[in-house]
Amino acid sequence: MSTVDTDWTSYAERLADTLRERGDLRSPEWHRAVSAVPRHLLVPTAFEQDSAGEWTEFATAGHLKRVYSPETLITALTNDKPHRTPISSSTKPDLMVRMLETLDVRNGQRVLEIGTGTGYNAALLAYRLGDDKVFSVDVGADLIDLARTRLSAAGFFPTLRAVDGAYGLPEFAPYDRIIATCSVPAVPWAWADQLADGGAVLVDLKRAISAGNLVHLRRNGDRLEGRFTARWAAFMTMRHNENPPHANQADRVSGSGQSRSTNTPGKPWNDVPIVWFLAQLRLPPGTTFGYELAPDTLQPTFSTLSAPDGSWAKVGLTDGTVTEAGETGLWEAVEWAHDQWTAAGSPTWERLGLTVTQDGRHRLWLDQPDSSTRWDLPDVPAAR
């Protein structure tokens, strides 16, 4: 056995202790799992980016302190050089264990994971529940084969399948818990169909980039219902074929428009993320955000929005001036969302809940499902 194989346990135990001290990890069962799962075997290589934006691959066995830390490890990039972007990662362990704690897994329960990735989370689940209780899917056959090989080398044998995660894994249903380590624009009802009544789903609902959060839903007859988590989190978008997605194109803001003042924060995706979430009720699908930088300091001076129909908005980050052009008032949608949020008392995430019904309807609510403050989210396909 190599030096790495004998030394990694002290790093894993230290990681478990750190997560417990920070409050991310609460139960002794998950502390034992984090201490016992060899992350470096499941993520043997990763990529790091330098200050110039260049990516370099490194072997994790030579960086155990980094591997066993609350850090995301980038494991795959797009091939569109020179602007390669991440398409797969081993999620931050602190976020992973917070999700596992929220999922409230009990002995004997069966769990379906959507998004196998490196297999690290599947290994934690298998250690906690046993191989026969854990099922995990991902879209890429090569990725599943690699995860299976690395999991077996680490001593774990959960059921893995290469399928589109939007459809779950009906052949082994029902499940007591479903956890998605990728984001979706809508919660697939196929998952509800595969849940035992009273079972739970934990998923990152993102209507657009940065527009949403983790939501914990329980199956109650003909609906999924529950609340968003207090702490914001984000995952990469679920993929539906083996071709990696192209990087998002930068906003294109050109020409003249009409200017006016605005009292809405110029970076809602950072400053007031619930407002950015609510704005998706009115923004056209495919609307993107970005920044214009000062040429001398390279610091953001304007935030920008652009839509597929050519509409755009530009907001001064120091003077509160908004300039808009095109058929759709993009910043008007953000201002409407800000008005909705303030009228509701400027709620934090944990006051918001979601109901999903079999017809695909997603209803957002404040404090209680029958609240008078409710919003129906526009229909979008779960797989897009």
Contacts in CASP RR format, 6 or more apart in sequence:
PFRMAT RR
TARGET T0000
AUTHOR 0000-0000-0000
METHOD contacts of the structure
MODEL  1
MSTVDTDWTSYAERLADTLRERGDLRSPEWHRAVSAVPRHLLVPTAFEQD
SAGEWTEFATAGHLKRVYSPETLITALTNDKPHRTPISSSTKPDLMVRML
ETLDVRNGQRVLEIGTGTGYNAALLAYRLGDDKVFSVDVGADLIDLARTR
LSAAGFFPTLRAVDGAYGLPEFAPYDRIIATCSVPAVPWAWADQLADGGA
VLVDLKRAISAGNLVHLRRNGDRLEGRFTARWAAFMTMRHNENPPHANQA
DRVSGSGQSRSTNTPGKPWNDVPIVWFLAQLRLPPGTTFGYELAPDTLQP
TFSTLSAPDGSWAKVGLTDGTVTEAGETGLWEAVEWAHDQWTAAGSPTWE
RLGLTVTQDGRHRLWLDQPDSSTRWDLPDVPAAR
4 40 0 8 1.000
4 61 0 8 1.000
4 62 0 8 1.000
4 64 0 8 1.000
7 64 0 8 1.000
8 38 0 8 1.000
8 40 0 8 1.000
8 64 0 8 1.000
8 68 0 8 1.000
9 35 0 8 1.000
9 36 0 8 1.000
11 64 0 8 1.000
11 65 0 8 1.000
11 67 0 8 1.000
11 68 0 8 1.000
12 34 0 8 1.000
12 35 0 8 1.000
12 36 0 8 1.000
12 37 0 8 1.000
12 38 0 8 1.000
12 39 0 8 1.000
12 68 0 8 1.000
13 35 0 8 1.000
14 68 0 8 1.000
15 34 0 8 1.000
15 35 0 8 1.000
15 68 0 8 1.000
15 69 0 8 1.000
15 70 0 8 1.000
15 93 0 8 1.000
16 25 0 8 1.000
16 31 0 8 1.000
16 32 0 8 1.000
16 34 0 8 1.000
16 35 0 8 1.000
17 31 0 8 1.000
18 69 0 8 1.000
18 70 0 8 1.000
19 25 0 8 1.000
19 31 0 8 1.000
19 34 0 8 1.000
19 70 0 8 1.000
19 93 0 8 1.000
19 94 0 8 1.000
19 97 0 8 1.000
20 26 0 8 1.000
20 31 0 8 1.000
22 70 0 8 1.000
22 94 0 8 1.000
24 70 0 8 1.000
24 94 0 8 1.000
24 95 0 8 1.000
24 97 0 8 1.000
24 98 0 8 1.000
24 101 0 8 1.000
25 31 0 8 1.000
25 34 0 8 1.000
25 97 0 8 1.000
25 101 0 8 1.000
26 101 0 8 1.000
27 101 0 8 1.000
29 128 0 8 1.000
30 97 0 8 1.000
30 100 0 8 1.000
30 101 0 8 1.000
30 124 0 8 1.000
30 128 0 8 1.000
32 127 0 8 1.000
33 124 0 8 1.000
33 127 0 8 1.000
33 128 0 8 1.000
34 93 0 8 1.000
34 97 0 8 1.000
34 124 0 8 1.000
36 127 0 8 1.000
37 120 0 8 1.000
37 123 0 8 1.000
37 124 0 8 1.000
37 127 0 8 1.000
37 154 0 8 1.000
38 154 0 8 1.000
39 60 0 8 1.000
39 67 0 8 1.000
39 68 0 8 1.000
39 90 0 8 1.000
39 93 0 8 1.000
39 120 0 8 1.000
40 60 0 8 1.000
40 61 0 8 1.000
40 64 0 8 1.000
40 67 0 8 1.000
40 68 0 8 1.000
41 150 0 8 1.000
41 153 0 8 1.000
41 154 0 8 1.000
42 90 0 8 1.000
42 118 0 8 1.000
42 119 0 8 1.000
42 120 0 8 1.000
42 123 0 8 1.000
42 147 0 8 1.000
42 150 0 8 1.000
42 151 0 8 1.000
42 154 0 8 1.000
43 60 0 8 1.000
43 67 0 8 1.000
43 73 0 8 1.000
43 75 0 8 1.000
43 90 0 8 1.000
43 118 0 8 1.000
43 120 0 8 1.000
44 59 0 8 1.000
44 60 0 8 1.000
44 61 0 8 1.000
44 150 0 8 1.000
45 57 0 8 1.000
45 58 0 8 1.000
45 59 0 8 1.000
45 60 0 8 1.000
45 75 0 8 1.000
46 57 0 8 1.000
46 58 0 8 1.000
46 60 0 8 1.000
46 67 0 8 1.000
46 73 0 8 1.000
46 74 0 8 1.000
46 75 0 8 1.000
46 90 0 8 1.000
47 55 0 8 1.000
47 56 0 8 1.000
47 57 0 8 1.000
47 58 0 8 1.000
47 74 0 8 1.000
47 75 0 8 1.000
47 76 0 8 1.000
47 77 0 8 1.000
47 86 0 8 1.000
48 55 0 8 1.000
48 56 0 8 1.000
48 58 0 8 1.000
48 74 0 8 1.000
49 55 0 8 1.000
49 56 0 8 1.000
49 74 0 8 1.000
50 56 0 8 1.000
55 74 0 8 1.000
55 77 0 8 1.000
55 84 0 8 1.000
60 66 0 8 1.000
60 67 0 8 1.000
60 73 0 8 1.000
67 73 0 8 1.000
69 93 0 8 1.000
70 92 0 8 1.000
70 93 0 8 1.000
70 94 0 8 1.000
71 92 0 8 1.000
71 93 0 8 1.000
72 89 0 8 1.000
72 90 0 8 1.000
72 91 0 8 1.000
72 92 0 8 1.000
73 89 0 8 1.000
73 90 0 8 1.000
73 118 0 8 1.000
74 86 0 8 1.000
74 88 0 8 1.000
74 89 0 8 1.000
75 88 0 8 1.000
75 89 0 8 1.000
75 90 0 8 1.000
75 117 0 8 1.000
75 118 0 8 1.000
76 86 0 8 1.000
76 87 0 8 1.000
76 88 0 8 1.000
76 89 0 8 1.000
76 244 0 8 1.000
77 84 0 8 1.000
77 85 0 8 1.000
77 86 0 8 1.000
77 87 0 8 1.000
78 84 0 8 1.000
78 85 0 8 1.000
78 87 0 8 1.000
78 244 0 8 1.000
78 245 0 8 1.000
78 246 0 8 1.000
78 247 0 8 1.000
79 244 0 8 1.000
80 246 0 8 1.000
80 247 0 8 1.000
83 247 0 8 1.000
84 247 0 8 1.000
85 247 0 8 1.000
86 236 0 8 1.000
87 236 0 8 1.000
87 239 0 8 1.000
87 244 0 8 1.000
87 245 0 8 1.000
88 117 0 8 1.000
88 118 0 8 1.000
88 143 0 8 1.000
88 236 0 8 1.000
89 236 0 8 1.000
90 117 0 8 1.000
90 118 0 8 1.000
90 120 0 8 1.000
91 120 0 8 1.000
91 121 0 8 1.000
91 181 0 8 1.000
91 235 0 8 1.000
95 233 0 8 1.000
96 120 0 8 1.000
96 121 0 8 1.000
96 124 0 8 1.000
96 181 0 8 1.000
97 124 0 8 1.000
98 229 0 8 1.000
98 231 0 8 1.000
98 233 0 8 1.000
99 179 0 8 1.000
99 181 0 8 1.000
99 202 0 8 1.000
99 214 0 8 1.000
99 233 0 8 1.000
100 121 0 8 1.000
100 124 0 8 1.000
100 125 0 8 1.000
100 128 0 8 1.000
100 179 0 8 1.000
102 202 0 8 1.000
102 214 0 8 1.000
102 216 0 8 1.000
102 229 0 8 1.000
103 111 0 8 1.000
103 177 0 8 1.000
103 179 0 8 1.000
103 200 0 8 1.000
103 202 0 8 1.000
103 216 0 8 1.000
104 177 0 8 1.000
104 200 0 8 1.000
105 111 0 8 1.000
105 125 0 8 1.000
105 128 0 8 1.000
105 129 0 8 1.000
105 176 0 8 1.000
105 177 0 8 1.000
106 176 0 8 1.000
107 129 0 8 1.000
108 129 0 8 1.000
108 133 0 8 1.000
108 176 0 8 1.000
109 129 0 8 1.000
109 133 0 8 1.000
109 176 0 8 1.000
109 177 0 8 1.000
110 129 0 8 1.000
110 133 0 8 1.000
110 134 0 8 1.000
110 135 0 8 1.000
110 172 0 8 1.000
110 174 0 8 1.000
110 175 0 8 1.000
110 176 0 8 1.000
110 177 0 8 1.000
111 125 0 8 1.000
111 129 0 8 1.000
111 133 0 8 1.000
111 134 0 8 1.000
111 135 0 8 1.000
111 175 0 8 1.000
111 176 0 8 1.000
111 177 0 8 1.000
111 178 0 8 1.000
111 179 0 8 1.000
112 135 0 8 1.000
112 136 0 8 1.000
112 137 0 8 1.000
112 168 0 8 1.000
112 169 0 8 1.000
112 172 0 8 1.000
112 173 0 8 1.000
112 175 0 8 1.000
112 177 0 8 1.000
112 178 0 8 1.000
112 179 0 8 1.000
112 191 0 8 1.000
112 194 0 8 1.000
113 121 0 8 1.000
113 122 0 8 1.000
113 125 0 8 1.000
113 134 0 8 1.000
113 135 0 8 1.000
113 136 0 8 1.000
113 137 0 8 1.000
113 178 0 8 1.000
113 179 0 8 1.000
113 180 0 8 1.000
113 181 0 8 1.000
114 137 0 8 1.000
114 165 0 8 1.000
114 168 0 8 1.000
114 178 0 8 1.000
114 179 0 8 1.000
114 180 0 8 1.000
114 181 0 8 1.000
114 182 0 8 1.000
114 191 0 8 1.000
114 203 0 8 1.000
114 238 0 8 1.000
115 136 0 8 1.000
115 137 0 8 1.000
115 138 0 8 1.000
115 165 0 8 1.000
115 180 0 8 1.000
115 181 0 8 1.000
115 182 0 8 1.000
115 238 0 8 1.000
116 122 0 8 1.000
116 136 0 8 1.000
116 137 0 8 1.000
116 138 0 8 1.000
116 143 0 8 1.000
116 144 0 8 1.000
116 147 0 8 1.000
116 160 0 8 1.000
117 138 0 8 1.000
117 143 0 8 1.000
117 147 0 8 1.000
117 181 0 8 1.000
118 147 0 8 1.000
118 150 0 8 1.000
119 136 0 8 1.000
119 147 0 8 1.000
119 150 0 8 1.000
119 151 0 8 1.000
121 179 0 8 1.000
121 181 0 8 1.000
122 134 0 8 1.000
122 136 0 8 1.000
122 147 0 8 1.000
122 151 0 8 1.000
122 156 0 8 1.000
122 158 0 8 1.000
122 160 0 8 1.000
123 151 0 8 1.000
123 154 0 8 1.000
123 156 0 8 1.000
123 158 0 8 1.000
125 133 0 8 1.000
125 134 0 8 1.000
125 158 0 8 1.000
126 133 0 8 1.000
126 134 0 8 1.000
126 151 0 8 1.000
126 156 0 8 1.000
126 157 0 8 1.000
126 158 0 8 1.000
127 156 0 8 1.000
130 158 0 8 1.000
131 156 0 8 1.000
131 157 0 8 1.000
131 158 0 8 1.000
131 159 0 8 1.000
134 158 0 8 1.000
134 159 0 8 1.000
135 158 0 8 1.000
135 159 0 8 1.000
135 160 0 8 1.000
135 161 0 8 1.000
135 169 0 8 1.000
135 172 0 8 1.000
135 175 0 8 1.000
136 147 0 8 1.000
136 158 0 8 1.000
136 159 0 8 1.000
136 160 0 8 1.000
136 161 0 8 1.000
137 144 0 8 1.000
137 160 0 8 1.000
137 161 0 8 1.000
137 162 0 8 1.000
137 163 0 8 1.000
137 165 0 8 1.000
137 168 0 8 1.000
137 169 0 8 1.000
138 144 0 8 1.000
138 147 0 8 1.000
138 160 0 8 1.000
138 162 0 8 1.000
138 165 0 8 1.000
139 162 0 8 1.000
139 163 0 8 1.000
139 164 0 8 1.000
139 165 0 8 1.000
139 238 0 8 1.000
139 239 0 8 1.000
139 240 0 8 1.000
139 241 0 8 1.000
139 242 0 8 1.000
140 162 0 8 1.000
140 242 0 8 1.000
141 162 0 8 1.000
141 242 0 8 1.000
142 242 0 8 1.000
143 162 0 8 1.000
144 160 0 8 1.000
144 161 0 8 1.000
144 162 0 8 1.000
145 162 0 8 1.000
147 160 0 8 1.000
148 160 0 8 1.000
151 157 0 8 1.000
151 158 0 8 1.000
151 160 0 8 1.000
159 172 0 8 1.000
161 169 0 8 1.000
163 169 0 8 1.000
164 240 0 8 1.000
164 383 0 8 1.000
165 188 0 8 1.000
165 238 0 8 1.000
166 184 0 8 1.000
166 188 0 8 1.000
166 190 0 8 1.000
166 238 0 8 1.000
166 240 0 8 1.000
166 382 0 8 1.000
166 383 0 8 1.000
167 188 0 8 1.000
167 190 0 8 1.000
168 178 0 8 1.000
168 188 0 8 1.000
168 190 0 8 1.000
168 191 0 8 1.000
168 194 0 8 1.000
169 194 0 8 1.000
170 190 0 8 1.000
170 193 0 8 1.000
170 194 0 8 1.000
173 193 0 8 1.000
173 194 0 8 1.000
173 195 0 8 1.000
174 194 0 8 1.000
174 195 0 8 1.000
174 196 0 8 1.000
175 194 0 8 1.000
175 195 0 8 1.000
175 196 0 8 1.000
175 199 0 8 1.000
176 195 0 8 1.000
176 196 0 8 1.000
176 199 0 8 1.000
176 200 0 8 1.000
177 199 0 8 1.000
177 200 0 8 1.000
177 201 0 8 1.000
177 202 0 8 1.000
178 191 0 8 1.000
178 194 0 8 1.000
178 195 0 8 1.000
178 200 0 8 1.000
178 201 0 8 1.000
178 202 0 8 1.000
178 203 0 8 1.000
179 201 0 8 1.000
179 202 0 8 1.000
179 203 0 8 1.000
180 201 0 8 1.000
180 202 0 8 1.000
180 203 0 8 1.000
180 204 0 8 1.000
180 235 0 8 1.000
180 238 0 8 1.000
181 235 0 8 1.000
182 204 0 8 1.000
182 235 0 8 1.000
182 236 0 8 1.000
182 237 0 8 1.000
182 238 0 8 1.000
182 239 0 8 1.000
183 203 0 8 1.000
183 204 0 8 1.000
183 205 0 8 1.000
183 206 0 8 1.000
183 234 0 8 1.000
183 235 0 8 1.000
183 236 0 8 1.000
183 237 0 8 1.000
183 238 0 8 1.000
184 203 0 8 1.000
184 204 0 8 1.000
184 205 0 8 1.000
184 206 0 8 1.000
184 237 0 8 1.000
184 238 0 8 1.000
184 382 0 8 1.000
185 205 0 8 1.000
185 206 0 8 1.000
185 207 0 8 1.000
185 208 0 8 1.000
185 380 0 8 1.000
185 381 0 8 1.000
185 382 0 8 1.000
185 384 0 8 1.000
186 205 0 8 1.000
186 360 0 8 1.000
186 362 0 8 1.000
186 377 0 8 1.000
186 379 0 8 1.000
186 380 0 8 1.000
186 381 0 8 1.000
186 382 0 8 1.000
187 201 0 8 1.000
187 203 0 8 1.000
187 205 0 8 1.000
187 215 0 8 1.000
187 217 0 8 1.000
187 224 0 8 1.000
187 354 0 8 1.000
187 356 0 8 1.000
187 362 0 8 1.000
187 382 0 8 1.000
188 382 0 8 1.000
188 383 0 8 1.000
189 356 0 8 1.000
189 358 0 8 1.000
189 360 0 8 1.000
189 382 0 8 1.000
190 382 0 8 1.000
191 201 0 8 1.000
191 224 0 8 1.000
192 201 0 8 1.000
192 219 0 8 1.000
192 223 0 8 1.000
192 224 0 8 1.000
192 356 0 8 1.000
192 358 0 8 1.000
195 201 0 8 1.000
195 219 0 8 1.000
196 219 0 8 1.000
197 219 0 8 1.000
197 220 0 8 1.000
197 221 0 8 1.000
198 218 0 8 1.000
198 219 0 8 1.000
198 220 0 8 1.000
199 218 0 8 1.000
199 219 0 8 1.000
200 216 0 8 1.000
200 217 0 8 1.000
200 218 0 8 1.000
200 219 0 8 1.000
201 216 0 8 1.000
201 217 0 8 1.000
201 218 0 8 1.000
201 219 0 8 1.000
201 224 0 8 1.000
202 214 0 8 1.000
202 215 0 8 1.000
202 216 0 8 1.000
202 217 0 8 1.000
203 214 0 8 1.000
203 215 0 8 1.000
203 217 0 8 1.000
204 212 0 8 1.000
204 213 0 8 1.000
204 214 0 8 1.000
204 215 0 8 1.000
204 233 0 8 1.000
204 234 0 8 1.000
204 235 0 8 1.000
205 212 0 8 1.000
205 213 0 8 1.000
205 214 0 8 1.000
205 215 0 8 1.000
205 354 0 8 1.000
206 212 0 8 1.000
206 234 0 8 1.000
206 235 0 8 1.000
206 237 0 8 1.000
207 277 0 8 1.000
207 280 0 8 1.000
207 377 0 8 1.000
207 380 0 8 1.000
208 280 0 8 1.000
208 283 0 8 1.000
208 285 0 8 1.000
208 286 0 8 1.000
208 287 0 8 1.000
209 248 0 8 1.000
209 269 0 8 1.000
209 288 0 8 1.000
209 289 0 8 1.000
210 234 0 8 1.000
210 269 0 8 1.000
210 270 0 8 1.000
210 273 0 8 1.000
210 276 0 8 1.000
211 269 0 8 1.000
211 273 0 8 1.000
211 276 0 8 1.000
211 277 0 8 1.000
211 279 0 8 1.000
211 280 0 8 1.000
212 228 0 8 1.000
212 232 0 8 1.000
212 273 0 8 1.000
212 276 0 8 1.000
212 277 0 8 1.000
213 228 0 8 1.000
213 229 0 8 1.000
213 232 0 8 1.000
213 233 0 8 1.000
213 273 0 8 1.000
213 277 0 8 1.000
213 349 0 8 1.000
214 228 0 8 1.000
214 229 0 8 1.000
214 232 0 8 1.000
214 233 0 8 1.000
215 226 0 8 1.000
215 227 0 8 1.000
215 228 0 8 1.000
215 229 0 8 1.000
215 353 0 8 1.000
215 354 0 8 1.000
216 226 0 8 1.000
216 227 0 8 1.000
216 228 0 8 1.000
216 229 0 8 1.000
217 224 0 8 1.000
217 225 0 8 1.000
217 226 0 8 1.000
217 354 0 8 1.000
217 356 0 8 1.000
218 224 0 8 1.000
218 225 0 8 1.000
218 226 0 8 1.000
222 357 0 8 1.000
222 358 0 8 1.000
223 355 0 8 1.000
223 356 0 8 1.000
223 357 0 8 1.000
223 358 0 8 1.000
224 354 0 8 1.000
224 355 0 8 1.000
224 356 0 8 1.000
225 353 0 8 1.000
225 354 0 8 1.000
225 355 0 8 1.000
225 356 0 8 1.000
225 369 0 8 1.000
226 353 0 8 1.000
226 354 0 8 1.000
226 355 0 8 1.000
227 350 0 8 1.000
227 351 0 8 1.000
227 352 0 8 1.000
227 353 0 8 1.000
227 354 0 8 1.000
228 349 0 8 1.000
228 350 0 8 1.000
228 352 0 8 1.000
228 353 0 8 1.000
228 354 0 8 1.000
229 349 0 8 1.000
229 350 0 8 1.000
230 348 0 8 1.000
230 349 0 8 1.000
230 350 0 8 1.000
231 349 0 8 1.000
232 273 0 8 1.000
232 349 0 8 1.000
237 245 0 8 1.000
238 383 0 8 1.000
239 245 0 8 1.000
240 383 0 8 1.000
240 384 0 8 1.000
248 288 0 8 1.000
249 288 0 8 1.000
250 290 0 8 1.000
251 288 0 8 1.000
251 289 0 8 1.000
251 290 0 8 1.000
251 304 0 8 1.000
251 305 0 8 1.000
251 306 0 8 1.000
251 312 0 8 1.000
252 306 0 8 1.000
252 312 0 8 1.000
253 292 0 8 1.000
253 304 0 8 1.000
253 306 0 8 1.000
253 312 0 8 1.000
253 314 0 8 1.000
254 312 0 8 1.000
255 325 0 8 1.000
256 325 0 8 1.000
257 323 0 8 1.000
257 324 0 8 1.000
257 325 0 8 1.000
258 323 0 8 1.000
258 324 0 8 1.000
258 325 0 8 1.000
259 321 0 8 1.000
259 322 0 8 1.000
259 323 0 8 1.000
260 321 0 8 1.000
260 322 0 8 1.000
261 320 0 8 1.000
261 321 0 8 1.000
261 322 0 8 1.000
262 315 0 8 1.000
262 320 0 8 1.000
262 321 0 8 1.000
262 322 0 8 1.000
262 331 0 8 1.000
262 335 0 8 1.000
263 320 0 8 1.000
264 275 0 8 1.000
264 331 0 8 1.000
264 334 0 8 1.000
264 335 0 8 1.000
264 338 0 8 1.000
265 271 0 8 1.000
265 272 0 8 1.000
265 275 0 8 1.000
265 338 0 8 1.000
266 303 0 8 1.000
266 315 0 8 1.000
266 316 0 8 1.000
266 317 0 8 1.000
266 320 0 8 1.000
267 303 0 8 1.000
267 317 0 8 1.000
268 275 0 8 1.000
268 276 0 8 1.000
268 279 0 8 1.000
268 334 0 8 1.000
268 337 0 8 1.000
268 338 0 8 1.000
269 276 0 8 1.000
269 289 0 8 1.000
272 338 0 8 1.000
272 341 0 8 1.000
274 341 0 8 1.000
274 347 0 8 1.000
274 348 0 8 1.000
274 349 0 8 1.000
274 352 0 8 1.000
275 334 0 8 1.000
275 337 0 8 1.000
275 338 0 8 1.000
275 341 0 8 1.000
276 334 0 8 1.000
276 337 0 8 1.000
277 337 0 8 1.000
278 337 0 8 1.000
278 340 0 8 1.000
278 341 0 8 1.000
278 364 0 8 1.000
278 375 0 8 1.000
279 333 0 8 1.000
279 334 0 8 1.000
279 336 0 8 1.000
279 337 0 8 1.000
280 377 0 8 1.000
280 378 0 8 1.000
281 333 0 8 1.000
281 337 0 8 1.000
281 375 0 8 1.000
281 377 0 8 1.000
281 378 0 8 1.000
282 332 0 8 1.000
282 333 0 8 1.000
282 336 0 8 1.000
282 337 0 8 1.000
283 305 0 8 1.000
283 307 0 8 1.000
283 328 0 8 1.000
283 330 0 8 1.000
283 333 0 8 1.000
283 334 0 8 1.000
284 307 0 8 1.000
284 308 0 8 1.000
284 309 0 8 1.000
284 311 0 8 1.000
284 328 0 8 1.000
284 330 0 8 1.000
285 308 0 8 1.000
285 380 0 8 1.000
286 307 0 8 1.000
286 308 0 8 1.000
287 305 0 8 1.000
287 306 0 8 1.000
287 307 0 8 1.000
287 308 0 8 1.000
287 330 0 8 1.000
288 305 0 8 1.000
288 306 0 8 1.000
289 303 0 8 1.000
289 304 0 8 1.000
289 305 0 8 1.000
290 303 0 8 1.000
290 304 0 8 1.000
290 305 0 8 1.000
291 300 0 8 1.000
291 301 0 8 1.000
291 302 0 8 1.000
291 303 0 8 1.000
291 304 0 8 1.000
292 300 0 8 1.000
292 301 0 8 1.000
292 302 0 8 1.000
292 304 0 8 1.000
292 314 0 8 1.000
293 299 0 8 1.000
293 300 0 8 1.000
293 301 0 8 1.000
294 300 0 8 1.000
294 301 0 8 1.000
300 317 0 8 1.000
301 316 0 8 1.000
301 317 0 8 1.000
301 318 0 8 1.000
302 314 0 8 1.000
302 315 0 8 1.000
302 316 0 8 1.000
302 317 0 8 1.000
303 314 0 8 1.000
303 315 0 8 1.000
303 316 0 8 1.000
303 317 0 8 1.000
304 312 0 8 1.000
304 313 0 8 1.000
304 314 0 8 1.000
304 315 0 8 1.000
305 312 0 8 1.000
305 313 0 8 1.000
305 314 0 8 1.000
305 330 0 8 1.000
305 331 0 8 1.000
305 334 0 8 1.000
306 312 0 8 1.000
306 313 0 8 1.000
306 330 0 8 1.000
307 328 0 8 1.000
307 330 0 8 1.000
309 326 0 8 1.000
309 327 0 8 1.000
309 328 0 8 1.000
310 326 0 8 1.000
310 327 0 8 1.000
311 324 0 8 1.000
311 325 0 8 1.000
311 326 0 8 1.000
311 327 0 8 1.000
311 328 0 8 1.000
311 329 0 8 1.000
311 330 0 8 1.000
312 324 0 8 1.000
312 325 0 8 1.000
312 326 0 8 1.000
312 330 0 8 1.000
313 322 0 8 1.000
313 323 0 8 1.000
313 324 0 8 1.000
313 325 0 8 1.000
313 329 0 8 1.000
313 330 0 8 1.000
313 331 0 8 1.000
314 322 0 8 1.000
314 323 0 8 1.000
314 324 0 8 1.000
315 321 0 8 1.000
315 322 0 8 1.000
315 323 0 8 1.000
315 331 0 8 1.000
316 322 0 8 1.000
322 331 0 8 1.000
324 330 0 8 1.000
324 331 0 8 1.000
324 332 0 8 1.000
340 375 0 8 1.000
341 347 0 8 1.000
344 366 0 8 1.000
344 373 0 8 1.000
347 366 0 8 1.000
351 366 0 8 1.000
351 367 0 8 1.000
352 364 0 8 1.000
352 365 0 8 1.000
352 366 0 8 1.000
353 364 0 8 1.000
353 365 0 8 1.000
353 366 0 8 1.000
353 369 0 8 1.000
354 362 0 8 1.000
354 363 0 8 1.000
354 364 0 8 1.000
354 365 0 8 1.000
355 361 0 8 1.000
355 362 0 8 1.000
355 363 0 8 1.000
355 365 0 8 1.000
355 369 0 8 1.000
356 362 0 8 1.000
356 363 0 8 1.000
357 363 0 8 1.000
360 379 0 8 1.000
361 376 0 8 1.000
361 379 0 8 1.000
362 376 0 8 1.000
362 377 0 8 1.000
363 369 0 8 1.000
363 374 0 8 1.000
363 375 0 8 1.000
363 376 0 8 1.000
363 377 0 8 1.000
364 374 0 8 1.000
364 375 0 8 1.000
364 376 0 8 1.000
364 377 0 8 1.000
365 371 0 8 1.000
365 373 0 8 1.000
365 374 0 8 1.000
365 375 0 8 1.000
366 373 0 8 1.000
366 374 0 8 1.000
367 373 0 8 1.000
END
